[in-house]
Amino acid sequence: MVYVIAQPCVDVKDKACLDVCPVDCIYEGERTLYIHPDECIDCQACEPVCPVEAIFPEPELPGEWAAYTRVNAEFFQVSGIGSPGGAAEVGPAGVDHPFVAAVPRTQQKGQGHG
């Protein structure tokens, strides 16, 4: 099982999850964060620290956000990041999955918590 970052993170990117992830599998896009499904070890550290409750174990992802399982997985091909084995080596991607890029902005850029 892997964890998935869903809609509530878009335009917020609090990043508290980055500090607690022991394997550095949470990557930063332009508007949201993404969990690399091949790198996640299912440690559960990220879920309780997310202030907007955007992180879910894949089987518990609400149906309205089901697409985010695919979005998190595909982001690494779409962005060209691939599977580097750690987000710190990559830094912010500056792009998002097209699904996230199409989400209407909920806040003005720069007003998120990230």
C-alpha positions in Angstrom: 0.0 0.0 0.0 1.2 3.5 -0.7 0.0 6.9 0.4 -1.5 9.5 -1.9 -1.7 13.3 -1.8 -5.1 14.5 -2.9 -6.9 17.7 -3.8 -6.7 19.5 -0.4 -2.9 20.0 -0.9 -3.4 21.9 -4.2 -2.3 25.6 -3.7 -1.5 24.9 -0.1 1.7 22.8 0.0 2.2 23.1 3.8 5.3 20.8 3.5 5.2 19.4 7.1 5.1 16.0 5.5 8.5 16.6 3.9 10.1 17.0 7.3 8.8 13.6 8.6 9.3 11.4 5.6 12.1 9.0 6.4 12.8 8.0 2.8 12.4 11.5 1.1 9.6 10.2 -1.2 7.5 13.4 -1.3 8.3 15.6 -4.2 7.3 19.2 -4.8 5.4 20.3 -7.9 4.3 23.9 -8.7 1.0 23.7 -6.9 1.0 20.5 -4.9 3.1 17.8 -3.5 3.4 14.2 -4.8 4.3 10.9 -3.2 6.4 8.6 -5.4 4.6 5.2 -5.2 7.7 3.2 -5.8 9.6 5.0 -3.0 6.9 5.1 -0.3 7.5 2.6 2.4 4.0 2.9 4.0 5.5 4.2 7.3 2.4 6.4 7.9 4.6 9.3 9.2 3.2 11.9 6.7 -0.5 11.4 7.2 -1.0 12.7 10.7 1.2 15.9 10.2 -0.8 17.1 7.2 -2.8 20.1 8.4 -5.3 20.0 5.5 -5.8 16.2 5.7 -4.7 15.7 2.1 -2.7 12.5 2.6 -4.5 9.1 2.5 -3.6 5.4 2.4 -4.6 4.5 -1.2 -7.4 2.2 -0.1 -8.9 5.0 2.0 -8.8 7.7 -0.6 -12.2 9.3 -0.9 -13.9 8.5 -4.2 -14.1 12.1 -5.2 -10.3 12.2 -5.3 -9.7 8.7 -6.8 -7.9 10.2 -9.7 -5.1 11.4 -7.4 -3.8 7.8 -7.2 -3.0 8.0 -10.9 -1.9 11.6 -10.7 0.7 10.9 -8.0 2.1 7.9 -10.0 2.1 9.6 -13.4 3.6 12.9 -12.2 7.1 11.3 -12.2 6.9 10.4 -15.9 5.1 13.6 -16.9 7.6 15.8 -15.1 10.6 13.9 -16.3 11.7 13.2 -12.7 11.5 9.4 -13.1 12.6 7.5 -10.0 15.6 9.3 -8.5 15.4 7.8 -5.0 14.9 11.0 -3.1 13.3 14.4 -3.5 16.2 16.3 -1.9 18.3 15.5 -5.0 15.7 16.9 -7.3 14.3 20.0 -5.6 11.0 21.6 -6.7 9.9 20.4 -10.1 8.2 23.7 -11.1 5.5 21.8 -13.0 2.5 19.7 -12.1 0.6 16.8 -13.6 -1.9 18.2 -16.2 -4.8 17.1 -13.9 -3.5 19.4 -11.1 -2.7 22.2 -13.5 -6.3 22.2 -14.7 -7.7 22.5 -11.1 -9.1 26.1 -10.6 -6.9 28.1 -8.3 -8.3 28.4 -4.8 -5.8 31.0 -3.6 -3.6 33.6 -5.2 -0.2 32.2 -6.0 2.2 32.8 -3.0 -0.5 32.9 -0.4 -0.3 29.2 0.5 1.4 27.8 3.6 4.4 26.5 1.5 
